Amino acid sequence: MIYIYFALFLGIVPAGLLLFRRKFRSAAAPLIWLIAIGTLYEIFMTLMLHFETALWFSTYDVLWLLLVINFFYRILHVRHMMYPVAVILLFAGMQLLYFSHQLPDALSFDTVTLIFTTGTVVVCSVIWFIRNALLPEPVPYLQLPEFYYISGMLLYHSATFLLFLMESIFPGNFNEIHRNFGVINVGASIIFRILFIIGVWKISKK
């Protein structure tokens, strides 16, 4: 249980550091604020007041996807990137409306959102790494705040994607997965939030 509280504490630190250093224009700032809001919600509404959280977590996942797209849109400096993304999201929304009437809960809205988010993170991260490597004078990754944000998101989504997906599709059928899921999720969350803290610290030194 102490690891959960530690992970929750780390969720507030990046926003506090961002606020203290007044670095509000960072491309990752919206992500950092959302992490902090989500952390506070978990502390007060989930752990303390035991409120129903299904709707909140679905809303959080959608907001996270939109802010991830915004983050990569800003760091990749590709304005026309938003057009194919908008088409994909529109197509995904139409598919969700269709499949919601054709399938049971196997492919829920949360599962599809997860798939799109993980795919966005992986594809855009690869593009970012390739673009930096092809620069005439590539900037060392460890000097870039974006490297820590991207590494954190890649690690977290890669580590939890399969377990999230299997839990969504086969709820309650994999006891061993459910036992390991919590440990992996908390561990990935801790590393993810530590990397975001390092990223904020890097921009705060500029």
GINOR-V17453 format. One line per field, one symbol per residue. phi: phi as a letter, one per 20 degrees, with the letter a starting at -180 (. if undefined). burial: b if it has 24 or more other C-alpha atoms within 12 Angstrom, else e. A space follows every 10 residues. Layout:
phi: ???
burial: ???
This chain:
phi: .fffffffff feggffffff eldeeffegg ffffffffff fffeeefedl ffdgfffffg ffffgfffff ffgfeeldff ffffffffff ffffffffff eddfegdfgf ffgfffffff ffffffffff fffefgcgeg gfedgfgfff fffffffffd gffgffffec fmecffffff gfffffffff fgffffffff ffffef
burial: eeeeeebbbb bbbbbbbbee eebeebbbbb bbbbbbbbbb bbbeeeeeee eeeeeebeeb bbbbbbbbbb bbbbbbeeee eeeebeeeee eeeeeeeeee eeeeeebbbb bbbbbbbbbb bbebbeebbe eeeeeeeeee eeebbbbbbb bbbbbbbbbb bbbbbbbbee eeeeeeeeee beebbbbbbb bbbbbbbbbb bbbeee
